């Protein structure tokens, strides 16, 4: 809302003024009481401030400035009224300005960016290829896209998509979708095909629950990744026929997670000085124009990039991106070893637990530290019990041959 007010003032024209005096608070209060809108007020020092005010408000301010005993000066005049005054004197510049506006609005009738928001498991490449075949791609006119019809066609084409939302925002086509639950869970397995259950990692067997298939390991066995735990190849002892089944079950095993991180004891850190520099750019698709881009006045800085007020930009066909540069000063500091150990303990535990399944039972966590050169090295060992069962389709010829060869060895 604030940005809309500022844009309206730019259209009507405004003045940047500097006020000097000992009663600046009284000046601001009187301006507010008289419904004179000041914005971007910046206090330069105890007796000086700068602010922006509309042309109408500027005329109303003069008696208030005199009343509080302050002085004022006009720094610059901004907005369309002053811009057109300059353009009247420079006809070619005016023509170029009009052409530029025309080109911008022509270009905004096309789609220049397609943003897809989907789960990590979804293959966005297939969706992009499909959209290209249907003529929905970079450079297509927005008027040719029927959102509702395109939704229906995408849902027909991709069985794994359960929800989709399409939205045109400026020159962007935003596609937000969700996958069906069965696509990421156990239901994706074809129950009609035989499977073995194998170990997803190395571990010591604690318990085997074979709901379907034949358990081939027992408590205390040490298994490696890929080893068969529950076999889907079952041999009938009476007629020696081989039956292939879709194995089901859980295998709990004692497993271990290891992780190591290191942090310098003496390191260089950056601290913000409070000085800032701003620039903006207009972005249309992949093309961008910098509105203000002088040399950054800092040797060391951090850059922050973000859109302006998005509630307003949703109604204009391009993005205005704000660049903020914050000056930083580099300092060398030596960290306290005890404090560093505490922080590394928290960090390494958090990192290690990211790989642990939610249904796992943690038995123990052991963290050790080692000081080497300028680094403090933290290592963690997590012992837990987890389900290491993982399904694997059976290659019928190989599995049966292996089963027969092992039986011949026994004979």
N, C-alpha and C positions, 0 to 999 in steps of 0.2 A: 504493500500500500504506500509506503514511504517513497519507493522508487517511482510510482505513478505520479505522486505529487511533484517530485523533482523533475520528471519529464514534462509535466504540464507547465512548470515554471520555466523550463528551458524553451518551450514553445513561445511563451509570453515574453521571455527575456528576464534576466536578473543581473544584479550588480554584486561584485565582491568588494566589501568595504573594510576599512581598518579604523577602529575606534580607539582613541587614546584618552585616558582620564583616570581619576581616582575613585569614581563611583560606577564602575562597570556593572556591578550586580543590580544597582538601581536602574541603570539603563535597560538591562535585559528584562527586569520585572515590568517596567513601564511599557516596553514593546509588547510583552505578553498581554498585559491588561488592555492595550489598545488593539488587540487582535492582529498584530504585525508578526508574520511568520519569519523567523530567522532559522537557518539551518547551517550545518557544517561549522558550528561555532568552535573556534580554536583560540585558546588563551596562550598568547605568545609570551607574556610575562605579567607581572602584577598589575601593570597599568595599560596593557595593550591587548586587544583581541581582534580577530578577523572573523567575518561571517558573510553569508550570502543572504540576499533579500530581493524580493521581486521589485519590478520597476515602480509599481503602485506603492508598495511598502516603503521603498526608499524615499519617496516624496513625503510620506507620513512620518518618517523617522526624524527629519531635519529639526522640527520644533522640539522633539524629545531630547535630541543630542544637545541642543542649546540649553534646555532646561536643566540637564544634569551637569552642565559645564564641561562637556567633553569636546574633543576635536575629531574630525573624521576626514578620511581620504578615500577616493575611489581607486582601487587596485586594477580592476578590469570590468568590462561589460561583456556579458555572455548571452547566448541564446539566438534564436532565429531572427528577431528584429535587427540585431546588429550584424548577423551573418548576411542577411539580404541586402543591407546597406553596403557592405563590402562587395557583394556579388553584382550589384547594379553598376559599380564602377569597373568591374572586370567581367565583361560579358562572356568571354571564352571559359572562364572559370565557372561561371554560373551554368553555362551549357554543359560543361563536364560534370558538374554536381548533379544536374537533372538526369543526365545519362547514367551516372553511377547509381542513382536511386532506382532508375528504371531497370537497370541490369540486375540489381540486388533483388528486386521484387519478382523479376522474371525467373531468376535462379531459384527463388524460394518456392516456386510452384513444382519443384522436383524433389525426389527423395535422394539425399546425399549420404545418409548414414543409416545402417540397419543394426540396431542393438538387440541381441538375443540374451534373455535371462533364463537359464535352465539349470537343472541339477548337473553336478560334475559328470555323472555317468552318461549323460545324453550326448549323442554324436551330433553336434551342431553342423558339421560339414554336410551331412546328408540333407538337413533342412535347407541349408543355403543352396545346395545343388537343385533341390526341388523348386525353391522359389525362383531361381534363375530360369528353370525350364518353363515356369508359369509366367515369366516376364516381369516378376517382382524383383528388381535389382537396382543397384545404384544408377541414378539418372532417369528413372521412370517417373512420369508425371503422377503427382499425388491423386489427381482426379480419376485416374484409371484403376485405382485400388479400391475394391469393395471389401471393407473389413469383415463384414458378416459372412460373405460368401467365401472369402479366403480362409476364415476360421474353419468353416465346415469342410472345405477341401483338404486342409492340413490334417484335421482329425480323421478323415477318411483314409488318408495316405499313411499316417503313422499310428499304428495300433497301440503303441506304448505311451502315447500322449493322452492324458486324461482331462487336462484343462489348458486352454490357451486364451490369451487376451492380446489384441492388437490395438495399437494406438499411434496415430500420427501426431507428432509434436514438433512443430516447425518443419525442418527438413529431415527429421528423424522418423523412422518407422521402428517402433518399440514392440518387440515380441516377448511376452512373458508366458512361460509354459511350465507345466508340471507333468511328471511321468506317472504312469499307473504304478500302484504299490507292488504289484506282482512282478514288475520288471526288475526291481532291485532286491527282492527277497527270494526265499527258497522256491517259490512257486514257478520260477523260471525254468526249473529242471523238468524235462520231459519224463513223466512217471512211467511211460511205456518202454523206456530204454534202460538197460541194465547199468548199474554203477557200482563202483567200489567206494569205500570211504577210506581216504588216505590221510596221513599226517600233514598238517599245514606247516609244521616246524618241528625241530628236535625237542624231545622231552622224555620224562620218566612217567610211565603209565600209572595212574591212580585208580581209575575205574572205567569199565567199558559197558555201555548200555546199547546192545544190538537189538533194535526194534524189528529190523528186517535184514537178512544176510547172516553171515557167519563170522563171529569174532575170531581173529587169528592172533591176537596179542592178549596179554593178561597183566595184572598189577605187578609192578616192579620191572617190566621190560623197558629197555632204553630203545627208543625209536628215532629214526631220522626223518627229515622232511621228504615227503613223497612216498613213504613206506605204507603198505596196505595195512589197515587196522581192522576193518570189517569188509569181508570179501563178498562180492555179489555172485561169485562162481561157487555153486553148491553141487556136490556130487552125491547122487543117490547110491548108497552102499548096496542096495538089493539088486538093482538092474544096471548099475554103473553108468546111468545116464547123467548128463551134466545139465543143471538148471541155472539159468542166468536170471538174477533178480535185481530190482532197484533197491539198493541198500539204504537203510535209514538207521539213525542212531547218534549217540553222543560218546565221545571219548575224552575223559578228563585226564590231564597230564600235568605234572610239575614242570614248569618252564622258567626260564631266566631271561631277563632283559638287562642289557648293559648299555650305558651311555657315558660319554666323557665330554666335558666342556672346559674351556680355559678362559681366563680373564687377566689382562695385564695389571700388574701391581702399580706401576707408574704409567700413567697414560695422559693423553692430551684431550681436554674437554672443551666444548664450545659453550659460551655464555652469551646470551643476548644483551646488547647494550641499550636497547629501547629505541634505537634509530630504525626507521622504516622507509621503504620506497615502494611506490605502486606503479603499475602499468596495466593497461587493458588491451584486449584484442577482440575483434569480431571474427567469429568462426562460422563459415558456411560449408558444411560437409567437411572435406579434408583441407580446404583452403582457409587461410587466416590472414587478417590484416591487423597489424598493431596500430592502435590509436595513439599510444604514447610509448615510445621505446627508446629512451636515451641510454647512455652508458650507465650501468648500475654503479652508484657512487661508493660502494663498499668493496673492500678487498676480500673479506670473508663474510658469507651470508647464508641464510637458509631461505629457500623459496617455497611458498605455499600457493597452490593454484586451486581456484574454485569458481563456480558460477556465481553471478550476482543473484538478486532476489528472484527465485525461480517462479514464484507465483505470478510475476509480471512477464518473465520470458516465455512462459507457456503460450502467450498470445502473439509473440513475434516470431518470424520464421528463421531466426538465427540465434546463435549463442554469443553472449558477451562474457568473456572469461577474465577474471581478475587475477593478476599476478602480484603477490606481496613478497617483498624481499626484506628480511630482518637481519640487520647487521649483528655479527657475532664476534666475540673476542676469544682467541684460543689461549688456554692456560694449561700448564702441566701440573698435575696433582698426584700425590702418593696416597693410595687407598689404605685404610686400616685393615689389617689382615683378618681380625676377628669379624669385623662387619662384612668384609668380602666373603668370608666363609658362610655367614648366615644368608646373604643374598644369593650366593651360588647354590646353596642347599635348596632354597625355594625354587630357583629357576630350573635346576637339573631334575628335581622331583616332578615338576610340572611338565617338563619336556618328556621325561620317561613315561609318565602316565598317559600321555597322548596316544601311545601305541597299545595301551592295555584295553581290552574289551570291557564293556560295562558289567557283564555278568561274571567276570573273573574274580577270584578271591586272592587278595594280596596276603602272602605269608610273612614277608620281611622286606625291609629296605636297608641297604648298607651303603653309606656314603663315605668315601675316603678322599683325602686331599694330599697333593704333592706340590712342593714349590720347586720350580725349575726355571732358571734364569730370571726373567722379569715376569713370569707367569705363575699364577696359582691355578693348578689343574684339579678339577673335581671329577670323581668317577662314582657312578652309582650302580648297584646290583640289586635288581628287584626279583624276588622269588614269589611265584604265584601259581595257582592252579586254574587252568582254563580249558575250554573245550577246543581241541585241536583237530576235530573232525572236519574233513573237507571232501566233498563229492568229486568223483572223476568218472566220466563215461568209460565203459569197458570196450576195448578193442577185442571183439569176440575171438578172432582167430589166434591172436597172440596170447590172450589170457588162458584159453583152453590148452594151447600147446605147452605153455609154461607149467600148467597144472599137471599135464600128463608126464612131462619130463621129470618133475620133482617126484612123482609117484614111482617112475622107473628107477630113479636113484635109490629110493628106499628099498626096492626089491633087490 
